[in-house]
Amino acid sequence: MDGYSYYSTSIVERFFHNQHNALKPSGTWGHGYGIIGSAMMILGVSSYMIRKRVRKFHNAGYLKHWLEFHIFLCTTGPLLILYHTSFKFGGIVAVSFWSMTAVVLSGFIGRFLYIQIPRTIRGNEIDVKQLEMENESLAAELKSNYGLDESFMTRISNYAARENYRNISPGMSILIVLRDYFRIWMFTSRLKTELKKAGFAASQKKELAGKIKQQLILKRRIGMLHIMQKLFRYWHIIHLPFAIVMFVIMFIHIVVTIIFGYRWIF
């Protein structure tokens, strides 16, 4: 089946393409894409919501694994829907399609915000007190296991001090995270050079640089925890209406399709 040839053909000429009956929205393959894509999105949303909100399922695997499953289904599903439309959409279905696009794009933003909030292995949020304890434990490990002096520890502490993240606006917070990614990368790169000159073995140098990077990221997350939690709440407020609109119109579309007698392979 030459799908590229069909989808790259102009809409006016597709009717005469030899794959039109199979790949058009009501065709064997095209209709199937729509059914499978819709089922994947419904399963992806419902399974994650049930695992997250129904107490009975709180011990059914780690939440982060359910989130990854949710992201996979709700990314692959819309791609199949796109092929179902054969890249042509209008009327009320267009509203559902663009709502779906907004849901997918905002989902990537939500994933980014989600990983900025430290969590346990089961997906529960960690509060500031626990993070501070983890930071102190990591600092103690750096001093005792690697013999880092107080001046070096102060240097690390000042590089990602909580005061650096005060009064950050929600709009600037994403840029701050991206900026810090490069700052930490440059800091650890310079650090590896310093450790090499200090006579650290290659394996110990790599391990120590990794621990210091871990502490810098942890200190940044402590400093930005409040703003990231706030952004994540704002994200939910924006993400949910698009998802509701998408599913409502999808349901209407399915009902109308059935009423007009369109069937798949049944």
N, C-alpha and C positions, 0 to 999 in steps of 0.2 A: 504494500500500500504506500503510495507516494503522497504522504500528508503535506510535505512542504510545497509540492506543486499545487495542491488544492488551496491551501491557505494563502499562498502568494498570488493566486489568481484573483483578478478583480471581482468584486461582488456581483457585478452584472454578468460576467462570463462563467461564474461558478456552476450555474445551472447546467451548462453543457459539458462540465468536467466529468470524466468517467468515474470519479470517486464521490460525486455529489450525493448520491443516494445513501452512501455509507457515512459520510462525514458531516452532512448538514445537521442542524440541531435536532431534527426529528429522525435522523438516520440511525442505523444500527450502532455504529461507533459513536457518533455525536450524541445521541440520546443516552447511551451508556456512560459517556464521560460525565454528563450532567447528573445522572443518578448516583454514580459512584462518588463524584466530587461532593455532592450534597450530603450523602451518607457519611463521608469522612469528616466533614465540618460539624455535622450534628453529633457524631460520636466523639470528636475531639473536644467540643465544648461541654457536652453533657457529662462525659467521664471525668473531666478535670473538676467540674463544679461539684459533682457528687463526692469525689474523693476529698475535696477541700472543705465542703460545707456540711456533709452528713457525718455526724460523730461516729456512727457505726463503721465507717470506712476509713477512719483516721489512721489505722494501723495497716492498711492495705498498700504496702510498699512506700517508698520514699516519695514525698511530694515533688521533688525536683525531677524524678523520673517521669511522673505523670505530666509535669509541665512540658518536658521535652516531647513526650508523646502527643500532647495537645498542640504544640508548635508544629510538629511534623505533619499531623493530619490537617491542621488549619492553614498550612502553607501549600501542601500538595493538593488538597481539595479545591481551593480557588484556581489553581493552575488547570485542573481538569474542567472546571466550570468555564474557564476562558476558552478552552478548546470546544466545549459544548456550544458556546455562542458562535463558534467559527469566526471569532473576532468581529462580530457584528451584533450590536445591541441598541435598542431604542425603547421609547415609551417608559412604562413603569418598571420594566426589567432593568433598564439602565440605572435607575435609582438604586436598585438592589446591587447591581454590579459595582457601582462606585462606592456604595456603602461597604461592600465586601473589600474593595481595594483599600479603603480607609482603615478598615479593621485589620487587614494584613500589615499595612505600613505602621499603624499605631502599635501593633503587636510586637514589632521589632524594637520600638521605643520602650514598650513595657518590659520586654526581656532585658534590655540594657539597664533600666531602672531597678528591676528585680535583683540582678546580680550585684548591684551596688549596696544592697541592704544585707549585711551579714546574717546567715541563718545556720541552724543546726543541720546535721545530715538528713533529718526528717523534714526540713523545710520551714521550721519555726523560727521566727525572728529572734535575734539575740539582742538583749538590751545593752545600754552603754556600760553598765557596771560589769557585766560579763566580758565585754570587749576590753575594758580597761584592765581587768584581771589577766586576760589573754596577752595583752600588750606587755604588762609587767613581767609575766612569765617568760615571754619571748626575749625581753631585754635581759633578764637574769641569765637566760641560756646563752645569749651572745657573750656576756661578760665571763661567765664561768667556763664555758666550753671552748671559747676561742681567745680568751684573754684580752678582750678589747678594753681599753682604759676609759676613764670617765669622760675625758675630753672628746673621744670619738663617739661615745654614746650621746653626749650633748649635741654633737654635730648632727647625728641622725635625728635626734628629737626635734631640733630646731628646724630641720629641713621640712618636716611635715607636722609642725605644731598645730594644735587645735585653733590657736589664735589666727592662723592663716586663713581659716575658713569661716570666720565670723562675718556677719552682715552680707552674705552672698545672696544675690537675688535668684529666684528660680530659673530665670532665663540664662543666667551666667553659669549655673551649676554644671550643665553639660559640658560647656567649654572648659571649665576648671578641671573636670575629670579627664578630658582629652589632653589638656595641657599637662596635667600631672603624669599622664602615661609617658609622654616624651621626656619630662623632667626626671622621672624615676629611672627611665631607661638610660639617660645620659649619666645620671649619678652612679648607677651600678656599673656602667661601662668604665667610668673613671676609677671607680673603686677597685675593679679587677686589676687595673694597671698598678694601683697603689699596693694592693695585696701581693702582686707578683714581685714588686720591688722589695717588699717586706720579707720575702722568702717563703711565702705560703706555697704549699704543694698545689698542683693543678686541681686535684679533686677537692681539696679543702677550700681552695679559693672559690670554686664554683658553688660549693655547698654554703659557704659563708655569705657570698653575694646573694644567693637565693633567699637566705634567712633575713638579710637586711632588706631586700626588696619586699619580702612578706610583711615585715614590720612597717615599712613606709606606707604600703597599701592599707594596712590595718589602721594606722594612725589617721590616714586620710579619710577612711570610712567612718572612723569615730567622729572626726570633725564635721563630716557632711551627713551624718546619719539623719538628723532631724529634717534637713531640707530634702533629702531623698525620700524619706517617708511621706513628706507633704506632696512632693511631685508624683509619687506613686498613687496617692489618693486622688489627685487631680486627673491623672491618667485614667483611672477607673471611671471617673465621671464622664470623660470624653469617649472612651472606648465602648462602654456599654450601650449608649443610644444607637451608635452605628451598627452594632451587632444585632440589636433588637429590630431595627429597620430592615436590615439584610434578611433576617430569618422570617419576618412577617411577610415581606414581599415574595420571598422564595416560596413560602407556604401557599400564598395566593396563586403564584405562577404554577405550582404543581397541581393545585385543585382545578384551575382553569384548563390546564393541559389534559387532565383526566376527563373533565366534562366534555371537552371537544373530541374525545375518543383517541387521543394519541397513546399508543402503547409501545413498549419496547420489544422484548423478545417473548413476552408472555402471551 
